[in-house]
Each structure stands twice: as structure tokens, then as C-alpha cells.
Amino acid sequence: MRRTNKAVLLVVLVLWAFSYLSLLAVYESPGFRTEYVKPILSVGDAGTAAVIAMLGGFRNVAAGLLWLRSDYYWHMGGRGWWKMYPIFQTVTELDPHFILAWRTFGWHCAWNLNSEAPPDEKPRWIREGLQVYKRGIDANPDSWELYMEVAWLYLDRLREAEKSIPWWELAVKKPGAPEYTWHMLAHAKERSYDWRGALATWQQAVRKFPDDSVACRWRNRWLRASKDPNLLRNELCGVWARDGLMRRNRALPPKPPPMNCPPEVTEQLLAK
Amino acid sequence: MRAIFAISKNSVGEALHRMMFQVLLLFALLFIVGGTFFAYMAPQEEDKMLKDLGLSIISVFGMIIAIFMGVTAIQPEVERRTIYALLAKPVRRYEFLLGKYVGSVVVLGLSVGVMGLVLVGTLYVRQTVLNFPLMIAVGTLFLQLAVMLAIIFMVSTIASQFMTVFAGIVIWVIGYVQSYLHQLSEHAQSGFTRYSLQLMNVLLPNFQVFDLRSQVVDNLAIEPQLIFAMIRYGVLYGLVVLAIAMILFNEKQV
């Protein structure tokens, strides 16, 4: 080998060492995203992991195309809904930051597949939906949408307002959380009969969103109720009565009333 | 320097007049604009689909153009014996190689630039706001392709055109799984597996570090520290590969 080439080779080795150090600096950089790589290590099926690895930079495109396919099965209805499950699973594995996919996946399990499943398997699909949302939160801890979905599952699907409150509280703290997350937190407290907590939440919502007319209206409503025991009784009994109607429709056992709610009062409130 | 400039100017002119290059670029632009039809089929996620598809199309077609430029730069000159006329003049071998590389990088930059402009323009029509992170992502893609082009040049100094094309595709695929191999090496049970994976990480390029697709699609901030580290890695690795190409070309019997 010529002498010049030997000198160049020496320079090459030094530059290579520096380039590897630069590569390590990239790995350590705050913006370098490696969290999408970690699910690969936890994917049980080696075949899936290998396919995801080979897709490399095109995993998002593959996820997008599969997402389009899921729409076809949605419109098929019935057995098509069961075929959506593995598609959603693959989409969320390929693109763990696809928030809409996590939301739709969890909703599909807890609402649609739950309704299609035989009676003894219905609770399983509620749990599955919850697990999906929690996996989505692990991959996207700053997503207010996913906390909201968990909270909504407890509040609307299971009618367990008390269990939904911690999740609404997490959702409202995340960046970008809109006004209605505050509304739902306040309503969840109302349904738990924590009217003082609800009023405080409406007041916080008005401070955060001064133009929010809905929050203003509800704050004023609870402020009036806090000063008038009859009005307060009507509000709380009204919440209990409406909740009781929804629970009856879903074949859920009734909750005890927050106070003495005379039947004529609740009938009047339901008639409104 | 004059020789490098003259050779690069000539190779830019040659490439721009080639029918295959024009057809490739046209197809790429059609695919990018055609991506809007896929986006319409994805409710609530139109912009995400468009950015994903657009950047992927730029990456794939950029790879094809880089392979095409690398394969047609040196080997055809050697096979047609036109290289003798060039090297008979006071043009050193490294000047010839660098001139060809610079010319190919310019053509690659023009192609990626045009494709990027079309993508940014398509999104601008939908959002009526310029997407600067997307422009940065296109820039880092260009850097990745320039590194890949350097590797293709290195291979083309010693291999046939077919082997260069094959090597280019294999290196592109390996480049995209390097981050996974790096993560796997940290979890490997056996010492041999761990060191082998780490050696691959040292020797082979990692193209995933230049990929800002997930940041752009998820509307996350792109840290300047990451960009500087990325540019440093790309430039140093590219220089290493070009230096090896120069050594191999110097030793080659033409």
C-alpha cells in the first residue's frame, strides 16, 4: 500500500472513532425517540418483532395503510368487527404514537365487542378496553385524550363516577386539554354528590377559560344552590334521578340517594 | 479544486439530461401528490397520513436516485475507458472521485429539494401554514441519502454495477434496523451476541438517526442538540467512507 494511503487510513480510523462518538451523542440527545423501539423487545411473537424491525422507517406508513383497512371491516359489521381487533393491535404496535388508533381500539373493545360478545365474556372486553388504554398511556404519557378515554369508560360505560375522577384530574393537567375535560371532571364530582368539589372545579374552569359560557352557567347554578338548601336538594336529587334512569337502562343496580329525595320531587325533576 | 468543480459540473449536467433520472423524479412527484387521495380515506388523520406517505416516498425515491447516481458515476467511465482520458490530464484520482461525488450530491439535493417543496406545498394548500419541522425532516433525509451515496461510491470502486445496486439496497435496509440492533445489544444475554451487535453498530451506518418522521407527524419539537449531533455524525461518517473510497480507487488498477 502506498505511503499516502497509509496516512489516509490512519486519519480514517481516527475519524471513524469520532463518528461513533457522534452516533452515541445522537442516542443520548433529548429529542431522539427510542421509546418506539422498546415495544419491540416486549412483543412476544418474534415474527411480528422482525417484521416491525424490517419495516424500519416505514412502520408508520404500514400502520396507516392497515388503519384504512380497518375502516372496511367496520362497515362490514358483525364478524367484521372481530377482524378489526388484530388490525388495531398491529397498528398500535407499528405506530405506538398513533393516538386515534389507541382511542378507537379501546372504544371498540369496551363498547362494540362487549355488545357483540356472549354474556359470560362481556366483562372480559371491558377489561381489555381498559388494558388497551393503559398501554396507550404507557407509550404516550402526555396524551390528555387517552386519560379522558379511561375516565369516560368509568363514567359512561360503567357508571362509576368516583373511579373516573382521578383520571379526569390527570387529563385536565395534560397539555392541550380542552374545556370539556374540565366540564366532565365537574360533572363526575356532581354524580359522586361532591357538590363542593364540583363547584370548585367549575370555578377553576372559569379561571382557566374565561370565555367558557358553559362553565360560567354551571358555576352560577351551583353557587345559587350552595346558598339555598331546597335548591341544593333539588340539584342533588336531580343528579341521582337522572343517573338512576341511565342505570336502569343498562340493567345496573341503583345507587342510594344522597339525601332524602321525596318521590314527587324526583318525578318533577325527571319530567323537566 | 478547479478539477473537482469541473468534473462535478459535468456530472450534474449529464445526470439532469438522463431520461431515467427525469422519469424517476416525475414518478416521485406523482406519488407525493397522489398521497392526498390516501389521506382523504383516513378520517381525522389526513395530515398525518400525508406527512408519513410523503416523507416515505422521498426516502424511497431518494434511495433509488442515490443508487442510480452511484452506479453510473465511476463504473461506466471505467468500462468505456473514458476514464483514461481524464486521468491522463493533470487530474488526480481523488479529484476525479470527489468531483463525481459532489456532482451526484448536487443532483440528489436538487431532487430531494424538489420533492420536499412539493410535499410542503401540498400541506400548505391544506393547512395554509408553512411546516418548518417538515422542511428540517427533508433536510435530514437528504443528509442520510448523501451518506448512503458515499457508501455506494465506495462499493462502486471495487464492485460491478449489479453488485453496487445490490449492496446499496442491503445497506439501506441494514441502516434502518441499526437502532433496533443497538437496543437488542443492550439486552443480549450472551457476550458474543452483544459485542457482535455493537461492532455492527460501529461499522455500519445508522440511517434511523436521520429520520425525524415521528417527530414531524406527532408535532413534537425538534431539539437543536439532536440536529447538531446528527449533522456531526453524518459528516464524519461520510468523510470516513469517502476516504476509504479514495484509498480503494487509488489502489485500483484501471
Boltz contact constraints between the chains, C-beta under 6 A:
constraints:
  - contact:
      token1: [A, 5]
      token2: [B, 247]
      max_distance: 6.0
  - contact:
      token1: [A, 5]
      token2: [B, 250]
      max_distance: 6.0
  - contact:
      token1: [A, 8]
      token2: [B, 243]
      max_distance: 6.0
  - contact:
      token1: [A, 8]
      token2: [B, 247]
      max_distance: 6.0
  - contact:
      token1: [A, 12]
      token2: [B, 240]
      max_distance: 6.0
  - contact:
      token1: [A, 12]
      token2: [B, 243]
      max_distance: 6.0
  - contact:
      token1: [A, 12]
      token2: [B, 244]
      max_distance: 6.0
  - contact:
      token1: [A, 15]
      token2: [B, 236]
      max_distance: 6.0
  - contact:
      token1: [A, 15]
      token2: [B, 239]
      max_distance: 6.0
  - contact:
      token1: [A, 15]
      token2: [B, 240]
      max_distance: 6.0
  - contact:
      token1: [A, 16]
      token2: [B, 240]
      max_distance: 6.0
  - contact:
      token1: [A, 18]
      token2: [B, 236]
      max_distance: 6.0
  - contact:
      token1: [A, 19]
      token2: [B, 233]
      max_distance: 6.0
  - contact:
      token1: [A, 19]
      token2: [B, 236]
      max_distance: 6.0
  - contact:
      token1: [A, 19]
      token2: [B, 237]
      max_distance: 6.0
  - contact:
      token1: [A, 19]
      token2: [B, 240]
      max_distance: 6.0
  - contact:
      token1: [A, 20]
      token2: [B, 202]
      max_distance: 6.0
  - contact:
      token1: [A, 22]
      token2: [B, 232]
      max_distance: 6.0
  - contact:
      token1: [A, 22]
      token2: [B, 233]
      max_distance: 6.0
  - contact:
      token1: [A, 22]
      token2: [B, 236]
      max_distance: 6.0
  - contact:
      token1: [A, 23]
      token2: [B, 233]
      max_distance: 6.0
  - contact:
      token1: [A, 25]
      token2: [B, 229]
      max_distance: 6.0
  - contact:
      token1: [A, 26]
      token2: [B, 209]
      max_distance: 6.0
  - contact:
      token1: [A, 26]
      token2: [B, 229]
      max_distance: 6.0
  - contact:
      token1: [A, 26]
      token2: [B, 230]
      max_distance: 6.0
  - contact:
      token1: [A, 26]
      token2: [B, 233]
      max_distance: 6.0
  - contact:
      token1: [A, 29]
      token2: [B, 225]
      max_distance: 6.0
  - contact:
      token1: [A, 29]
      token2: [B, 226]
      max_distance: 6.0
  - contact:
      token1: [A, 29]
      token2: [B, 229]
      max_distance: 6.0
  - contact:
      token1: [A, 30]
      token2: [B, 223]
      max_distance: 6.0
  - contact:
      token1: [A, 31]
      token2: [B, 222]
      max_distance: 6.0
  - contact:
      token1: [A, 31]
      token2: [B, 223]
      max_distance: 6.0
  - contact:
      token1: [A, 31]
      token2: [B, 226]
      max_distance: 6.0
  - contact:
      token1: [A, 32]
      token2: [B, 226]
      max_distance: 6.0
  - contact:
      token1: [A, 33]
      token2: [B, 214]
      max_distance: 6.0
  - contact:
      token1: [A, 37]
      token2: [B, 179]
      max_distance: 6.0
  - contact:
      token1: [A, 37]
      token2: [B, 180]
      max_distance: 6.0
  - contact:
      token1: [A, 37]
      token2: [B, 183]
      max_distance: 6.0
  - contact:
      token1: [A, 40]
      token2: [B, 180]
      max_distance: 6.0
  - contact:
      token1: [A, 53]
      token2: [B, 177]
      max_distance: 6.0
  - contact:
      token1: [A, 53]
      token2: [B, 180]
      max_distance: 6.0
  - contact:
      token1: [A, 56]
      token2: [B, 176]
      max_distance: 6.0
  - contact:
      token1: [A, 56]
      token2: [B, 177]
      max_distance: 6.0
  - contact:
      token1: [A, 57]
      token2: [B, 176]
      max_distance: 6.0
  - contact:
      token1: [A, 57]
      token2: [B, 211]
      max_distance: 6.0
  - contact:
      token1: [A, 58]
      token2: [B, 56]
      max_distance: 6.0
  - contact:
      token1: [A, 60]
      token2: [B, 52]
      max_distance: 6.0
  - contact:
      token1: [A, 61]
      token2: [B, 52]
      max_distance: 6.0
  - contact:
      token1: [A, 61]
      token2: [B, 53]
      max_distance: 6.0
  - contact:
      token1: [A, 61]
      token2: [B, 56]
      max_distance: 6.0
  - contact:
      token1: [A, 64]
      token2: [B, 49]
      max_distance: 6.0
  - contact:
      token1: [A, 64]
      token2: [B, 52]
      max_distance: 6.0
  - contact:
      token1: [A, 68]
      token2: [B, 41]
      max_distance: 6.0
  - contact:
      token1: [A, 97]
      token2: [B, 218]
      max_distance: 6.0
  - contact:
      token1: [A, 100]
      token2: [B, 44]
      max_distance: 6.0
  - contact:
      token1: [A, 100]
      token2: [B, 45]
      max_distance: 6.0
